[in-house]
Amino acid sequence: MSLPASVPFRFARAAVFAVVCVSLGWAAHVFGGGSVAPGVLAGALGGVFAAAYALAGRERGSLVVLPVLGGAQAVLHLVFSLAHEASPVVALAHAHAGLVPGLGMLVAHGWATLLTGLWLTRGEALFWALLRRLAVRLLLVRLPAFWTSFRPACTARPTVLRPAVLRYAVTRRGPPMVVDFF
């Protein structure tokens, strides 16, 4: 069952996806020896956020999250490689190497995408399960109050029940009888 997300939840989910995706790409690029200008990082964050916001309207599974994350990582790698802060000769060489990455880079991006995608998918499932439980809890709390507002008020007093003597009841309450043999 897939419920539509309201704007604050959609915004929060898109922000988490964008921050995780861009920070992963940025950290991998920096650990690989590159550098990223703050303006390029902000632009990348805005671009990934816009794409994630467009897809954050409903619950998404791993069949959607993994390809989107992989595509975003590929685009971020290309953007960070082209915007590398270095001399023009080094930037051109790095950009060319970024367009045709080696096997090690593809494996690293693949593993990072897979692990991050599975982590985001589990977080997504947990988030939606929490929202469903919260909705059920709110319904259980508010439904009785809602239902009693439609019941007519009872003005008659209940009849007082009188004690009835039970025909077959054995009443032996009290202390035991003392029997004197002398």
N, C-alpha and C positions, 0 to 999 in steps of 0.2 A: 504494500500500500504506500503510495507516494503522495505526501501532502505538500501543497505549495507553501513556500516560505514567505514570511512577511519581510518588509524592507529592512528592519534592523538585523534580523537573523541572516538575511541574504548578504547584507553589508559585512557582517562579522565573518561569515563563512568565506566570502571572497577575499577579505583582508587576510585571514589566516592562510589561505591558499597562496596568495600573492607573496606574503612575507616568507613563508617556507620555501617557495619555489625560487624567488629571487635571492634570498640569503644562501640557499644551497648552491646556486649557480655562481654567485659572487665569491663565496668561500672557496669553491673548487677552482675558480679562475685565479684567485689570489694565491692559493697554495700551489698552483701550477706555475707560478712565477709572473703572473700578469698583474695589472693594476687597473682599477676602474675609477673614472671621475665621478664625483658625487652627483653631478647633473645627469649622467648616463644612468647611474643607479636609480635615481628618482624617476627618470623616464621609463626605465624597465619595470619598476614597481608599479607605476601608473598603467602601463600597457597590460601587464599580467593581471592587475586588479580589474581592469575593464573587461578583459576576456573571461575572468573567473566570475565576475558579477553577472555577465550574460548567461552563464551556465549554472549559477547558484540558485535558480528558482525552485528546484526540486531536489530530492535526495538522489545522489549519484553513486553508482557502484564502481567497482574496480575496472569494469569494461569502459567506463568513460573517464575516470580519474587518471588511469595510467597513460592512455594515449595523449590526453591533454597535457599532463605533466611532462611526458617525453617530448612533445612538440614545443612546449614552452622552454624546456631545457636546451633544445637544439637552437631555437631562436635566440635565447639569452647568450648561448655560447657564441653564436655568430655576432651578435651585437657587441658583446664584451670584447671579442677578438678585433672587430673593426674599430672600436673606440679605445683601443689600448693606448695608454700614455707612454710613448717612447719616441725615439727618433723616427723620421719618416721611413728609413730603410728597414729598421727593426719592426715597425708597425706593419709595413707591407709584407714582410716575411711572416710575421705572426698571423696576419689576416689570411694570407695564403694557406698557412698551416691550419688555420681554423676552418677553412672551407673544406679541407680534406683531412679530417682528423685520423690519427693512427689508431691501431687496434686497441692499445692500452686506454686511450681516451674514450673510445666507444664503450669498452667494457666498464670503465669507471662511471660514465654517464648512465649506462644501462643499469648497473647495480644501484647507483644513487636514486635513479628514477623508480626502480622497482621497490626498494625499501621505503622511500619516502611516499610513494603511491600507496603501498599497503598500509603504512602508518596513517596517512590521511584518510584512506577508506575506512579503517577501523574507527578513527575519530569521528568520521561522518556517521557511521552506523550507531556509535554510542550517543552522539548528539541527537539523532532522530529518535532513538529509543527513549532517551531522557525526555524529549519533548512529548512523545506519546504518553509516557507514564505521568508526566505533569498534567497533560490534558485530561487523562482519565481521572486523576486525583481531583482536579478542579471540578470535573463533572460530578464526581461522587459527593463532593462537599456541597456544591451548589444545587444539585438536582433535588435533594429532599426539601430544601428551602423553597425552591421554585414550585415543587409539587404541592406543598402545604399552602401556598398562597392561593391556589385555586379551590381548595376544599372549603365547603361552607362551614362556618363556625357553628359549633354545637352549643345550643343554649339550654337544653334540658339537662337537669341534674341526674346523674346515674342513680338507679334504685339501690337502696341499702339491702344487702342480703341478710336474711335472718338465719340464725344458726338452726340447723335441723338436727333432730335426734336421729342418729343412725340406728336402724333396727338391729343389725347384726354386729354392731361394734362392741367389743369387749373392753371395758374401761377398768383397768387395774393400775391406775396411776397412784403413786405414793409409796411410802416405805413398806417393806414387807410386814406382814402380820406376825406378831410374836405368839407362838403357841406355848402354853404353859402345861407341862405334864404333871406337876406336883400339886 
